[in-house]
C-alpha cells in the first residue's frame, strides 16, 4: 500500500504591524558659555598714520566730484548709488587713521555723514593690511552691518 503524505502551508499574517519602538534620547539645548575677554581694547597708545580722502559732502549736489577711485594708491570709493543718482554720505570716507597699543591695532574711519533717512550706517567697510608693502594685502578685515555700540 502506498503512504499518504500530508503537507501544510505556512501561515501568513496579513495584519499590519508597527515597527518596534525605539528609544529617543532627548537632550537639553546646548548652551554656550559666555566668552570672557581678558584684554579689552580701549584707545590707541600710538598713532601709526592718518589719511584723508576727497570730501564730497559739499560738492555732491552738483555731482562735482573731485576724485573717485585712485588705482595707483589702491583707494576705491564711490559715494553714490549705481547710476550716480543719490549721494551716500555713510560711505563717503573723509578721514581714516590707524593706531596701536601693546595688544591691538585700531582703525578709525570718519564718514561724510549718516544716511539721509536717519538710519544707522548700512555700508560694508573694509581695510586691507599690506604688511610688506608689496601692493598685495595679506589680510582683509570687513565690518558689516548691523552695527551697535558693542
N, CA, C and O atoms as CSV, one atom per row, in Angstrom:
chain,resi,resn,atom,element,x,y,z
A,1,UNK,N,N,0.821,-1.165,0.000
A,1,UNK,CA,C,0.000,0.000,0.000
A,1,UNK,C,C,0.862,1.223,0.000
A,1,UNK,O,O,2.006,1.201,0.454
A,2,UNK,N,N,0.334,2.236,-0.486
A,2,UNK,CA,C,1.037,3.491,-0.510
A,2,UNK,C,C,0.798,4.305,0.744
A,2,UNK,O,O,-0.180,4.101,1.463
A,3,UNK,N,N,1.705,5.228,0.991
A,3,UNK,CA,C,1.539,6.084,2.170
A,3,UNK,C,C,0.933,7.419,1.748
A,3,UNK,O,O,1.111,7.883,0.621
A,4,UNK,N,N,0.244,7.989,2.646
A,4,UNK,CA,C,-0.410,9.266,2.416
A,4,UNK,C,C,0.452,10.359,3.034
A,4,UNK,O,O,0.734,10.321,4.231
A,5,UNK,N,N,0.872,11.333,2.228
A,5,UNK,CA,C,1.724,12.409,2.709
A,5,UNK,C,C,0.874,13.654,2.866
A,5,UNK,O,O,0.209,14.101,1.931
A,6,UNK,N,N,0.912,14.183,4.032
A,6,UNK,CA,C,0.120,15.382,4.304
A,6,UNK,C,C,1.078,16.565,4.446
A,6,UNK,O,O,2.031,16.510,5.223
A,7,UNK,N,N,0.816,17.644,3.685
A,7,UNK,CA,C,1.646,18.848,3.786
A,7,UNK,C,C,0.796,19.992,4.304
A,7,UNK,O,O,-0.414,20.028,4.082
A,8,UNK,N,N,1.428,20.916,4.988
A,8,UNK,CA,C,0.711,22.102,5.478
A,8,UNK,C,C,1.404,23.337,4.915
A,8,UNK,O,O,2.629,23.381,4.805
A,9,UNK,N,N,0.616,24.322,4.567
A,9,UNK,CA,C,1.175,25.572,4.064
A,9,UNK,C,C,1.501,26.474,5.249
A,9,UNK,O,O,0.823,26.435,6.276
A,10,UNK,N,N,2.548,27.288,5.098
A,10,UNK,CA,C,2.895,28.187,6.216
A,10,UNK,C,C,1.790,29.216,6.427
A,10,UNK,O,O,1.108,29.623,5.487
A,11,UNK,N,N,1.634,29.615,7.653
A,11,UNK,CA,C,0.590,30.576,8.000
A,11,UNK,C,C,1.086,31.975,7.659
A,11,UNK,O,O,2.198,32.340,8.042
A,12,UNK,N,N,0.286,32.767,6.949
A,12,UNK,CA,C,0.649,34.126,6.549
A,12,UNK,C,C,-0.122,35.102,7.412
A,12,UNK,O,O,-1.346,35.029,7.523
A,13,UNK,N,N,0.611,36.011,8.016
A,13,UNK,CA,C,-0.010,37.024,8.864
A,13,UNK,C,C,-0.328,38.227,7.985
A,13,UNK,O,O,0.593,38.840,7.445
A,14,UNK,N,N,-1.574,38.578,7.826
A,14,UNK,CA,C,-1.973,39.694,6.971
A,14,UNK,C,C,-2.258,40.963,7.763
A,14,UNK,O,O,-2.643,41.973,7.174
A,15,UNK,N,N,-2.082,40.941,9.075
A,15,UNK,CA,C,-2.318,42.144,9.883
A,15,UNK,C,C,-1.135,43.083,9.752
A,15,UNK,O,O,0.011,42.639,9.672
A,16,UNK,N,N,-1.413,44.410,9.730
A,16,UNK,CA,C,-0.351,45.412,9.674
A,16,UNK,C,C,0.400,45.413,10.988
A,16,UNK,O,O,-0.196,45.360,12.064
A,17,UNK,N,N,1.680,45.472,10.887
A,17,UNK,CA,C,2.481,45.516,12.108
A,17,UNK,C,C,3.242,46.829,12.156
A,17,UNK,O,O,3.637,47.372,11.124
A,18,UNK,N,N,3.441,47.327,13.352
A,18,UNK,CA,C,4.207,48.563,13.542
A,18,UNK,C,C,5.659,48.199,13.783
A,18,UNK,O,O,5.960,47.149,14.351
A,19,UNK,N,N,6.566,49.082,13.344
A,19,UNK,CA,C,7.971,48.786,13.613
A,19,UNK,C,C,8.208,48.832,15.122
A,19,UNK,O,O,7.477,49.504,15.849
A,20,UNK,N,N,9.198,48.137,15.573
A,20,UNK,CA,C,9.462,48.144,17.015
A,20,UNK,C,C,9.793,49.552,17.490
A,20,UNK,O,O,10.452,50.318,16.787
A,21,UNK,N,N,9.336,49.876,18.668
A,21,UNK,CA,C,9.581,51.206,19.230
A,21,UNK,C,C,11.062,51.362,19.530
A,21,UNK,O,O,11.717,50.439,20.016
A,22,UNK,N,N,11.580,52.556,19.227
A,22,UNK,CA,C,12.970,52.845,19.541
A,22,UNK,C,C,13.002,53.959,20.558
A,22,UNK,O,O,12.118,54.816,20.582
A,23,UNK,N,N,13.993,53.950,21.375
A,23,UNK,CA,C,14.121,54.995,22.377
A,23,UNK,C,C,14.853,56.173,21.770
A,23,UNK,O,O,15.865,55.999,21.092
A,24,UNK,N,N,14.342,57.385,22.013
A,24,UNK,CA,C,14.982,58.604,21.536
A,24,UNK,C,C,15.455,59.365,22.754
A,24,UNK,O,O,14.674,59.716,23.638
A,25,UNK,N,N,16.729,59.606,22.778
A,25,UNK,CA,C,17.270,60.360,23.906
A,25,UNK,C,C,17.009,61.841,23.666
A,25,UNK,O,O,17.406,62.382,22.634
A,26,UNK,N,N,16.359,62.483,24.589
A,26,UNK,CA,C,16.082,63.917,24.483
A,26,UNK,C,C,17.169,64.643,25.252
A,26,UNK,O,O,17.379,64.425,26.445
A,27,UNK,N,N,17.853,65.518,24.519
A,27,UNK,CA,C,18.941,66.261,25.139
A,27,UNK,C,C,18.493,67.685,25.398
A,27,UNK,O,O,17.706,68.255,24.642
A,28,UNK,N,N,19.002,68.240,26.464
A,28,UNK,CA,C,18.728,69.640,26.760
A,28,UNK,C,C,19.429,70.490,25.707
A,28,UNK,O,O,20.481,70.101,25.200
A,29,UNK,N,N,18.850,71.658,25.369
A,29,UNK,CA,C,19.508,72.517,24.374
A,29,UNK,C,C,20.916,72.893,24.835
A,29,UNK,O,O,21.172,73.125,26.017
A,30,UNK,N,N,21.814,72.943,23.854
A,30,UNK,CA,C,23.185,73.310,24.172
A,30,UNK,C,C,23.254,74.786,24.516
A,30,UNK,O,O,22.675,75.624,23.823
A,31,UNK,N,N,23.938,75.087,25.551
A,31,UNK,CA,C,24.147,76.488,25.914
A,31,UNK,C,C,25.641,76.738,25.890
A,31,UNK,O,O,26.428,75.991,26.472
A,32,UNK,N,N,26.010,77.799,25.208
A,32,UNK,CA,C,27.418,78.128,25.116
A,32,UNK,C,C,27.810,78.987,26.298
A,32,UNK,O,O,27.070,79.876,26.721
A,33,UNK,N,N,28.968,78.708,26.812
A,33,UNK,CA,C,29.478,79.529,27.902
A,33,UNK,C,C,29.834,80.895,27.338
A,33,UNK,O,O,30.383,80.981,26.240
A,34,UNK,N,N,29.536,81.948,28.055
A,34,UNK,CA,C,29.871,83.278,27.537
A,34,UNK,C,C,31.385,83.450,27.420
A,34,UNK,O,O,32.158,82.924,28.221
A,35,UNK,N,N,31.773,84.196,26.407
A,35,UNK,CA,C,33.192,84.469,26.204
A,35,UNK,C,C,33.588,85.586,27.153
A,35,UNK,O,O,32.980,86.656,27.161
A,36,UNK,N,N,34.601,85.331,27.943
A,36,UNK,CA,C,35.106,86.334,28.873
A,36,UNK,C,C,36.442,86.806,28.332
A,36,UNK,O,O,37.405,86.041,28.264
A,37,UNK,N,N,36.491,88.065,27.949
A,37,UNK,CA,C,37.720,88.623,27.388
A,37,UNK,C,C,38.634,89.085,28.512
A,37,UNK,O,O,38.218,89.828,29.400
A,38,UNK,N,N,39.867,88.644,28.466
A,38,UNK,CA,C,40.839,89.040,29.478
A,38,UNK,C,C,41.424,90.412,29.162
A,38,UNK,O,O,41.810,91.152,30.067
A,39,UNK,N,N,41.489,90.747,27.888
A,39,UNK,CA,C,42.042,92.030,27.466
A,39,UNK,C,C,40.989,92.735,26.624
A,39,UNK,O,O,40.486,92.178,25.648
A,40,UNK,N,N,40.665,93.946,27.001
A,40,UNK,CA,C,39.630,94.725,26.324
A,40,UNK,C,C,40.293,95.907,25.606
A,40,UNK,O,O,41.072,96.637,26.219
A,41,UNK,N,N,39.991,96.106,24.312
A,41,UNK,CA,C,40.568,97.274,23.620
A,41,UNK,C,C,39.993,98.568,24.171
A,41,UNK,O,O,38.849,98.606,24.626
A,42,UNK,N,N,40.789,99.627,24.130
A,42,UNK,CA,C,40.300,100.927,24.613
A,42,UNK,C,C,40.634,102.018,23.597
A,42,UNK,O,O,39.826,102.304,22.713
A,43,UNK,N,N,41.773,102.609,23.708
A,43,UNK,CA,C,42.207,103.673,22.797
A,43,UNK,C,C,43.641,103.386,22.371
A,43,UNK,O,O,44.415,102.823,23.144
A,44,UNK,N,N,44.000,103.765,21.158
A,44,UNK,CA,C,45.385,103.518,20.733
A,44,UNK,C,C,46.371,104.366,21.526
A,44,UNK,O,O,46.118,105.542,21.789
A,45,UNK,N,N,47.484,103.770,21.899
A,45,UNK,CA,C,48.538,104.495,22.613
A,45,UNK,C,C,49.449,105.230,21.639
A,45,UNK,O,O,50.082,106.224,21.993
A,46,UNK,N,N,49.508,104.725,20.399
A,46,UNK,CA,C,50.395,105.303,19.398
A,46,UNK,C,C,49.654,105.404,18.075
A,46,UNK,O,O,49.025,104.443,17.633
A,47,UNK,N,N,49.728,106.571,17.444
A,47,UNK,CA,C,49.124,106.781,16.132
A,47,UNK,C,C,50.125,106.355,15.064
A,47,UNK,O,O,51.260,106.833,15.049
A,48,UNK,N,N,49.713,105.467,14.181
A,48,UNK,CA,C,50.602,104.985,13.124
A,48,UNK,C,C,50.439,105.751,11.824
A,48,UNK,O,O,51.342,105.742,10.988
A,49,UNK,N,N,49.316,106.406,11.641
A,49,UNK,CA,C,49.139,107.156,10.415
A,49,UNK,C,C,47.728,107.653,10.230
A,49,UNK,O,O,46.774,107.081,10.758
A,50,UNK,N,N,47.604,108.725,9.474
A,50,UNK,CA,C,46.311,109.324,9.139
A,50,UNK,C,C,46.227,109.477,7.633
A,50,UNK,O,O,47.239,109.612,6.946
A,51,UNK,N,N,45.031,109.454,7.148
A,51,UNK,CA,C,44.807,109.701,5.727
A,51,UNK,C,C,43.501,110.453,5.591
A,51,UNK,O,O,42.598,110.312,6.416
A,52,UNK,N,N,43.413,111.228,4.578
A,52,UNK,CA,C,42.147,111.895,4.275
A,52,UNK,C,C,41.813,111.606,2.827
A,52,UNK,O,O,42.689,111.383,1.992
A,53,UNK,N,N,40.549,111.616,2.562
A,53,UNK,CA,C,40.080,111.350,1.217
A,53,UNK,C,C,39.343,112.575,0.733
A,53,UNK,O,O,39.119,113.520,1.490
A,54,UNK,N,N,38.973,112.556,-0.504
A,54,UNK,CA,C,38.221,113.674,-1.049
A,54,UNK,C,C,36.890,113.773,-0.332
A,54,UNK,O,O,36.132,112.807,-0.251
A,55,UNK,N,N,36.626,114.946,0.180
A,55,UNK,CA,C,35.388,115.189,0.919
A,55,UNK,C,C,34.340,115.678,-0.070
A,55,UNK,O,O,34.411,116.805,-0.558
A,56,UNK,N,N,33.380,114.831,-0.355
A,56,UNK,CA,C,32.330,115.171,-1.314
A,56,UNK,C,C,31.085,115.724,-0.627
A,56,UNK,O,O,30.065,115.927,-1.286
A,57,UNK,N,N,31.145,115.970,0.676
A,57,UNK,CA,C,29.955,116.399,1.411
A,57,UNK,C,C,29.446,117.760,0.938
A,57,UNK,O,O,28.250,118.038,1.034
A,58,UNK,N,N,30.332,118.606,0.432
A,58,UNK,CA,C,29.903,119.942,-0.003
A,58,UNK,C,C,29.650,120.031,-1.506
A,58,UNK,O,O,28.938,120.931,-1.953
A,59,UNK,N,N,30.216,119.121,-2.288
A,59,UNK,CA,C,30.110,119.239,-3.747
A,59,UNK,C,C,29.206,118.192,-4.387
A,59,UNK,O,O,29.025,118.210,-5.605
A,60,UNK,N,N,28.646,117.302,-3.619
A,60,UNK,CA,C,27.894,116.188,-4.193
A,60,UNK,C,C,26.601,116.614,-4.882
A,60,UNK,O,O,26.153,115.939,-5.809
A,61,UNK,N,N,25.992,117.717,-4.451
A,61,UNK,CA,C,24.699,118.112,-5.030
A,61,UNK,C,C,24.793,118.405,-6.520
A,61,UNK,O,O,23.838,118.172,-7.261
A,62,UNK,N,N,25.932,118.913,-6.961
A,62,UNK,CA,C,26.139,119.205,-8.382
A,62,UNK,C,C,26.907,118.080,-9.079
A,62,UNK,O,O,27.301,118.210,-10.239
A,63,UNK,N,N,27.111,116.987,-8.363
A,63,UNK,CA,C,27.925,115.873,-8.857
A,63,UNK,C,C,29.302,116.361,-9.275
A,63,UNK,O,O,29.907,115.843,-10.214
A,64,UNK,N,N,29.782,117.363,-8.561
A,64,UNK,CA,C,31.116,117.913,-8.781
A,64,UNK,C,C,32.078,117.103,-7.910
A,64,UNK,O,O,32.438,117.516,-6.807
A,65,UNK,N,N,32.477,115.964,-8.418
A,65,UNK,CA,C,33.307,115.051,-7.651
A,65,UNK,C,C,34.757,115.313,-7.997
A,65,UNK,O,O,35.138,115.295,-9.167
A,66,UNK,N,N,35.576,115.561,-6.964
A,66,UNK,CA,C,36.997,115.817,-7.191
A,66,UNK,C,C,37.694,114.586,-7.747
A,66,UNK,O,O,38.346,114.653,-8.789
A,67,UNK,N,N,37.559,113.476,-7.060
A,67,UNK,CA,C,38.159,112.217,-7.479
A,67,UNK,C,C,37.256,111.091,-7.006
A,67,UNK,O,O,36.472,111.259,-6.072
A,68,UNK,N,N,37.369,109.974,-7.642
A,68,UNK,CA,C,36.660,108.775,-7.190
A,68,UNK,C,C,37.683,107.733,-6.828
A,68,UNK,O,O,38.329,107.818,-5.783
A,69,UNK,N,N,37.829,106.765,-7.673
A,69,UNK,CA,C,38.807,105.708,-7.420
A,69,UNK,C,C,40.207,106.207,-7.753
A,69,UNK,O,O,40.405,106.937,-8.724
A,70,UNK,N,N,41.174,105.802,-6.935
A,70,UNK,CA,C,42.578,106.113,-7.174
A,70,UNK,C,C,43.313,104.781,-7.243
A,70,UNK,O,O,43.750,104.247,-6.224
A,71,UNK,N,N,43.444,104.248,-8.463
A,71,UNK,CA,C,44.011,102.924,-8.637
A,71,UNK,C,C,45.477,102.863,-8.231
A,71,UNK,O,O,45.937,101.833,-7.740
A,72,UNK,N,N,46.217,103.951,-8.428
A,72,UNK,CA,C,47.639,103.970,-8.088
A,72,UNK,C,C,47.829,103.806,-6.585
A,72,UNK,O,O,48.724,103.086,-6.143
A,73,UNK,N,N,46.990,104.474,-5.805
A,73,UNK,CA,C,47.105,104.401,-4.344
A,73,UNK,C,C,46.254,103.284,-3.748
A,73,UNK,O,O,46.196,103.141,-2.526
A,74,UNK,N,N,45.597,102.496,-4.585
A,74,UNK,CA,C,44.773,101.374,-4.138
A,74,UNK,C,C,43.629,101.853,-3.235
A,74,UNK,O,O,43.306,101.209,-2.236
A,75,UNK,N,N,43.024,102.987,-3.596
A,75,UNK,CA,C,41.876,103.524,-2.866
A,75,UNK,C,C,40.672,103.528,-3.791
A,75,UNK,O,O,40.733,104.033,-4.912
A,76,UNK,N,N,39.604,102.970,-3.317
A,76,UNK,CA,C,38.405,102.855,-4.134
A,76,UNK,C,C,37.213,103.363,-3.345
A,76,UNK,O,O,36.927,102.880,-2.249
A,77,UNK,N,N,36.524,104.339,-3.908
A,77,UNK,CA,C,35.366,104.893,-3.220
A,77,UNK,C,C,34.463,105.597,-4.228
A,77,UNK,O,O,34.914,106.425,-5.019
A,78,UNK,N,N,33.209,105.256,-4.183
A,78,UNK,CA,C,32.195,105.924,-4.998
A,78,UNK,C,C,30.999,106.158,-4.096
A,78,UNK,O,O,30.169,105.265,-3.929
A,79,UNK,N,N,30.898,107.335,-3.514
A,79,UNK,CA,C,29.830,107.577,-2.534
A,79,UNK,C,C,28.481,107.918,-3.170
A,79,UNK,O,O,27.763,108.788,-2.677
A,80,UNK,N,N,28.145,107.242,-4.248
A,80,UNK,CA,C,26.881,107.484,-4.929
A,80,UNK,C,C,26.222,106.145,-5.262
A,80,UNK,O,O,26.882,105.106,-5.279
A,81,UNK,N,N,24.933,106.183,-5.522
A,81,UNK,CA,C,24.243,104.983,-5.978
A,81,UNK,C,C,24.765,104.621,-7.372
A,81,UNK,O,O,25.493,105.399,-7.988
A,82,UNK,N,N,24.397,103.463,-7.852
A,82,UNK,CA,C,24.946,102.933,-9.100
A,82,UNK,C,C,24.812,103.888,-10.281
A,82,UNK,O,O,25.727,103.975,-11.099
A,83,UNK,N,N,23.717,104.593,-10.387
A,83,UNK,CA,C,23.505,105.499,-11.521
A,83,UNK,C,C,23.852,106.939,-11.184
A,83,UNK,O,O,23.410,107.864,-11.866
A,84,UNK,N,N,24.646,107.133,-10.130
A,84,UNK,CA,C,25.060,108.468,-9.677
A,84,UNK,C,C,23.853,109.339,-9.335
A,84,UNK,O,O,23.920,110.562,-9.454
A,85,UNK,N,N,22.767,108.726,-8.918
A,85,UNK,CA,C,21.556,109.481,-8.641
A,85,UNK,C,C,21.447,110.000,-7.231
A,85,UNK,O,O,20.767,110.995,-6.984
A,86,UNK,N,N,22.106,109.341,-6.304
A,86,UNK,CA,C,21.946,109.731,-4.903
A,86,UNK,C,C,23.293,109.656,-4.202
A,86,UNK,O,O,24.031,108.683,-4.359
A,87,UNK,N,N,23.609,110.687,-3.426
A,87,UNK,CA,C,24.829,110.730,-2.625
A,87,UNK,C,C,24.614,109.906,-1.359
A,87,UNK,O,O,23.579,110.028,-0.704
A,88,UNK,N,N,25.573,109.083,-1.021
A,88,UNK,CA,C,25.504,108.231,0.164
A,88,UNK,C,C,26.592,108.662,1.146
A,88,UNK,O,O,27.717,108.168,1.078
A,89,UNK,N,N,26.266,109.578,2.057
A,89,UNK,CA,C,27.306,110.112,2.949
A,89,UNK,C,C,27.936,109.058,3.847
A,89,UNK,O,O,29.086,109.210,4.259
A,90,UNK,N,N,27.200,107.989,4.157
A,90,UNK,CA,C,27.743,106.972,5.058
A,90,UNK,C,C,28.857,106.142,4.431
A,90,UNK,O,O,29.566,105.430,5.142
A,91,UNK,N,N,29.023,106.221,3.124
A,91,UNK,CA,C,30.158,105.520,2.507
A,91,UNK,C,C,31.181,106.486,1.911
A,91,UNK,O,O,32.120,106.060,1.238
A,92,UNK,N,N,31.005,107.763,2.151
A,92,UNK,CA,C,31.986,108.767,1.736
A,92,UNK,C,C,33.020,108.883,2.856
A,92,UNK,O,O,32.800,109.593,3.838
A,93,UNK,N,N,34.123,108.199,2.708
A,93,UNK,CA,C,35.150,108.201,3.748
A,93,UNK,C,C,35.933,109.503,3.655
A,93,UNK,O,O,36.587,109.782,2.650
A,94,UNK,N,N,35.856,110.292,4.716
A,94,UNK,CA,C,36.511,111.597,4.747
A,94,UNK,C,C,37.873,111.507,5.425
A,94,UNK,O,O,38.849,112.080,4.941
A,95,UNK,N,N,37.943,110.788,6.546
A,95,UNK,CA,C,39.203,110.622,7.282
A,95,UNK,C,C,39.360,109.166,7.677
A,95,UNK,O,O,38.391,108.418,7.805
A,96,UNK,N,N,40.623,108.792,7.865
A,96,UNK,CA,C,40.959,107.429,8.233
A,96,UNK,C,C,42.227,107.471,9.055
A,96,UNK,O,O,43.150,108.222,8.742
A,97,UNK,N,N,42.279,106.668,10.105
A,97,UNK,CA,C,43.516,106.598,10.888
A,97,UNK,C,C,43.718,105.183,11.402
A,97,UNK,O,O,42.775,104.399,11.514
A,98,UNK,N,N,44.965,104.877,11.710
A,98,UNK,CA,C,45.301,103.585,12.303
A,98,UNK,C,C,46.260,103.841,13.453
A,98,UNK,O,O,47.171,104.663,13.353
A,99,UNK,N,N,46.039,103.121,14.546
A,99,UNK,CA,C,46.880,103.251,15.729
A,99,UNK,C,C,47.073,101.894,16.364
A,99,UNK,O,O,46.547,100.891,15.884
A,100,UNK,N,N,47.834,101.866,17.451
A,100,UNK,CA,C,48.099,100.601,18.116
A,100,UNK,C,C,48.375,100.820,19.590
A,100,UNK,O,O,48.684,101.927,20.032
A,101,UNK,N,N,48.255,99.737,20.337
A,101,UNK,CA,C,48.789,99.664,21.688
A,101,UNK,C,C,49.519,98.331,21.777
A,101,UNK,O,O,49.797,97.723,20.744
A,102,UNK,N,N,49.832,97.866,22.959
A,102,UNK,CA,C,50.601,96.625,23.085
A,102,UNK,C,C,49.847,95.386,22.603
A,102,UNK,O,O,50.467,94.365,22.307
A,103,UNK,N,N,48.508,95.465,22.520
A,103,UNK,CA,C,47.713,94.285,22.195
A,103,UNK,C,C,46.900,94.377,20.912
A,103,UNK,O,O,46.570,93.352,20.316
A,104,UNK,N,N,46.572,95.587,20.481
A,104,UNK,CA,C,45.614,95.745,19.389
A,104,UNK,C,C,46.072,96.788,18.384
A,104,UNK,O,O,46.884,97.662,18.685
A,105,UNK,N,N,45.525,96.668,17.181
A,105,UNK,CA,C,45.565,97.739,16.196
A,105,UNK,C,C,44.181,98.363,16.191
A,105,UNK,O,O,43.187,97.662,16.378
A,106,UNK,N,N,44.101,99.663,15.980
A,106,UNK,CA,C,42.832,100.386,15.977
A,106,UNK,C,C,42.674,101.105,14.645
A,106,UNK,O,O,43.567,101.834,14.213
A,107,UNK,N,N,41.554,100.900,14.011
A,107,UNK,CA,C,41.252,101.571,12.755
A,107,UNK,C,C,40.046,102.459,12.993
A,107,UNK,O,O,39.022,102.008,13.507
A,108,UNK,N,N,40.170,103.714,12.619
A,108,UNK,CA,C,39.081,104.673,12.785
A,108,UNK,C,C,38.751,105.271,11.433
A,108,UNK,O,O,39.637,105.720,10.706
A,109,UNK,N,N,37.463,105.271,11.100
A,109,UNK,CA,C,37.006,105.836,9.843
A,109,UNK,C,C,35.953,106.888,10.142
A,109,UNK,O,O,35.056,106.655,10.953
A,110,UNK,N,N,36.050,108.026,9.504
A,110,UNK,CA,C,35.057,109.076,9.658
A,110,UNK,C,C,34.302,109.223,8.339
A,110,UNK,O,O,34.887,109.636,7.338
A,111,UNK,N,N,33.003,108.887,8.326
A,111,UNK,CA,C,32.229,109.041,7.090
A,111,UNK,C,C,31.794,110.490,6.898
A,111,UNK,O,O,31.895,111.307,7.813
A,112,UNK,N,N,31.314,110.796,5.707
A,112,UNK,CA,C,30.826,112.136,5.392
A,112,UNK,C,C,29.550,112.486,6.132
A,112,UNK,O,O,29.172,113.657,6.176
A,113,UNK,N,N,28.889,111.527,6.702
A,113,UNK,CA,C,27.659,111.767,7.453
A,113,UNK,C,C,26.876,110.481,7.629
A,113,UNK,O,O,27.316,109.403,7.230
A,114,UNK,N,N,25.727,110.616,8.226
A,114,UNK,CA,C,24.837,109.476,8.406
A,114,UNK,C,C,23.904,109.368,7.207
A,114,UNK,O,O,23.783,110.322,6.438
A,115,UNK,N,N,23.248,108.236,7.031
A,115,UNK,CA,C,22.320,108.104,5.907
A,115,UNK,C,C,21.233,109.179,5.946
A,115,UNK,O,O,20.818,109.624,7.016
A,116,UNK,N,N,20.787,109.580,4.775
A,116,UNK,CA,C,19.783,110.642,4.671
A,116,UNK,C,C,18.473,110.284,5.366
A,116,UNK,O,O,17.753,111.171,5.826
A,117,UNK,N,N,18.156,108.982,5.447
A,117,UNK,CA,C,16.902,108.586,6.082
A,117,UNK,C,C,17.008,108.506,7.604
A,117,UNK,O,O,16.050,108.110,8.268
A,118,UNK,N,N,18.166,108.879,8.164
A,118,UNK,CA,C,18.336,108.898,9.608
A,118,UNK,C,C,18.631,107.535,10.212
A,118,UNK,O,O,18.737,107.415,11.433
A,119,UNK,N,N,18.766,106.513,9.389
A,119,UNK,CA,C,19.042,105.172,9.888
A,119,UNK,C,C,20.525,105.037,10.244
A,119,UNK,O,O,21.329,105.931,9.981
A,120,UNK,N,N,20.858,103.916,10.838
A,120,UNK,CA,C,22.244,103.631,11.194
A,120,UNK,C,C,23.064,103.359,9.938
A,120,UNK,O,O,22.513,103.159,8.855
A,121,UNK,N,N,24.371,103.353,10.093
A,121,UNK,CA,C,25.253,103.039,8.974
A,121,UNK,C,C,24.878,101.684,8.391
A,121,UNK,O,O,24.601,100.738,9.128
A,122,UNK,N,N,24.871,101.597,7.086
A,122,UNK,CA,C,24.463,100.352,6.447
A,122,UNK,C,C,25.500,99.802,5.480
A,122,UNK,O,O,25.305,98.732,4.904
A,123,UNK,N,N,26.584,100.513,5.300
A,123,UNK,CA,C,27.605,100.072,4.358
A,123,UNK,C,C,28.454,98.944,4.904
A,123,UNK,O,O,28.431,98.652,6.100
A,124,UNK,N,N,29.194,98.321,4.026
A,124,UNK,CA,C,30.187,97.327,4.406
A,124,UNK,C,C,31.535,98.033,4.295
A,124,UNK,O,O,31.877,98.555,3.233
A,125,UNK,N,N,32.288,98.052,5.367
A,125,UNK,CA,C,33.543,98.794,5.404
A,125,UNK,C,C,34.690,97.797,5.525
A,125,UNK,O,O,34.597,96.812,6.256
A,126,UNK,N,N,35.775,98.067,4.798
A,126,UNK,CA,C,36.882,97.116,4.791
A,126,UNK,C,C,38.209,97.848,4.808
A,126,UNK,O,O,38.328,98.985,4.351
A,127,UNK,N,N,39.193,97.166,5.344
A,127,UNK,CA,C,40.564,97.652,5.303
A,127,UNK,C,C,41.434,96.480,4.867
A,127,UNK,O,O,41.262,95.351,5.327
A,128,UNK,N,N,42.358,96.770,3.980
A,128,UNK,CA,C,43.302,95.765,3.526
A,128,UNK,C,C,44.639,96.062,4.181
A,128,UNK,O,O,45.136,97.184,4.094
A,129,UNK,N,N,45.225,95.068,4.837
A,129,UNK,CA,C,46.506,95.237,5.511
A,129,UNK,C,C,47.592,94.643,4.623
A,129,UNK,O,O,47.570,93.460,4.281
A,130,UNK,N,N,48.539,95.495,4.264
A,130,UNK,CA,C,49.654,95.104,3.405
A,130,UNK,C,C,50.931,95.250,4.226
A,130,UNK,O,O,51.599,96.283,4.162
A,131,UNK,N,N,51.265,94.236,4.984
A,131,UNK,CA,C,52.377,94.308,5.927
A,131,UNK,C,C,53.741,94.458,5.291
A,131,UNK,O,O,54.626,95.065,5.894
A,132,UNK,N,N,53.946,93.933,4.101
A,132,UNK,CA,C,55.261,94.032,3.470
A,132,UNK,C,C,55.293,95.067,2.345
A,132,UNK,O,O,56.274,95.147,1.606
A,133,UNK,N,N,54.255,95.838,2.215
A,133,UNK,CA,C,54.154,96.969,1.268
A,133,UNK,C,C,54.507,96.559,-0.153
A,133,UNK,O,O,55.275,97.239,-0.833
A,134,UNK,N,N,53.939,95.439,-0.598
A,134,UNK,CA,C,54.175,94.997,-1.969
A,134,UNK,C,C,52.964,95.240,-2.870
A,134,UNK,O,O,52.949,94.826,-4.029
A,135,UNK,N,N,51.949,95.916,-2.325
A,135,UNK,CA,C,50.759,96.195,-3.115
A,135,UNK,C,C,49.732,95.082,-3.095
A,135,UNK,O,O,48.679,95.196,-3.721
A,136,UNK,N,N,50.024,94.027,-2.393
A,136,UNK,CA,C,49.097,92.898,-2.266
A,136,UNK,C,C,48.846,92.655,-0.789
A,136,UNK,O,O,49.740,92.223,-0.060
A,137,UNK,N,N,47.648,92.930,-0.361
A,137,UNK,CA,C,47.324,92.789,1.045
A,137,UNK,C,C,47.357,91.356,1.523
A,137,UNK,O,O,46.974,90.430,0.807
A,138,UNK,N,N,47.819,91.193,2.736
A,138,UNK,CA,C,47.842,89.863,3.340
A,138,UNK,C,C,46.597,89.595,4.179
A,138,UNK,O,O,46.295,88.447,4.505
A,139,UNK,N,N,45.882,90.652,4.523
A,139,UNK,CA,C,44.732,90.494,5.405
A,139,UNK,C,C,43.653,91.496,4.990
A,139,UNK,O,O,43.938,92.671,4.760
A,140,UNK,N,N,42.415,91.015,4.900
A,140,UNK,CA,C,41.276,91.869,4.594
A,140,UNK,C,C,40.323,91.790,5.777
A,140,UNK,O,O,39.844,90.711,6.125
A,141,UNK,N,N,40.052,92.926,6.389
A,141,UNK,CA,C,39.152,92.989,7.539
A,141,UNK,C,C,37.892,93.717,7.092
A,141,UNK,O,O,37.966,94.830,6.571
A,142,UNK,N,N,36.734,93.090,7.296
A,142,UNK,CA,C,35.465,93.656,6.852
A,142,UNK,C,C,34.534,93.819,8.042
A,142,UNK,O,O,34.377,92.908,8.854
A,143,UNK,N,N,33.922,94.986,8.134
A,143,UNK,CA,C,32.889,95.236,9.142
A,143,UNK,C,C,31.570,95.379,8.397
A,143,UNK,O,O,31.436,96.218,7.507
A,144,UNK,N,N,30.603,94.556,8.768
A,144,UNK,CA,C,29.320,94.546,8.093
A,144,UNK,C,C,28.196,94.861,9.077
A,144,UNK,O,O,28.301,94.538,10.260
A,145,UNK,N,N,27.119,95.490,8.596
A,145,UNK,CA,C,26.002,95.792,9.491
A,145,UNK,C,C,25.285,94.520,9.919
A,145,UNK,O,O,25.455,93.485,9.275
A,146,UNK,N,N,24.499,94.561,10.971
A,146,UNK,CA,C,24.140,95.745,11.749
A,146,UNK,C,C,25.212,96.079,12.772
A,146,UNK,O,O,25.807,95.194,13.387
A,147,UNK,N,N,25.444,97.363,12.940
A,147,UNK,CA,C,26.423,97.849,13.885
A,147,UNK,C,C,25.705,98.234,15.176
A,147,UNK,O,O,24.538,98.624,15.155
A,148,UNK,N,N,26.405,98.122,16.287
A,148,UNK,CA,C,25.844,98.558,17.561
A,148,UNK,C,C,26.954,99.119,18.433
A,148,UNK,O,O,28.109,99.184,18.011
A,149,UNK,N,N,26.615,99.514,19.615
A,149,UNK,CA,C,27.572,100.165,20.498
A,149,UNK,C,C,28.669,99.211,20.977
A,149,UNK,O,O,29.721,99.665,21.427
A,150,UNK,N,N,28.441,97.909,20.888
A,150,UNK,CA,C,29.452,96.956,21.347
A,150,UNK,C,C,30.547,96.761,20.322
A,150,UNK,O,O,31.478,95.989,20.552
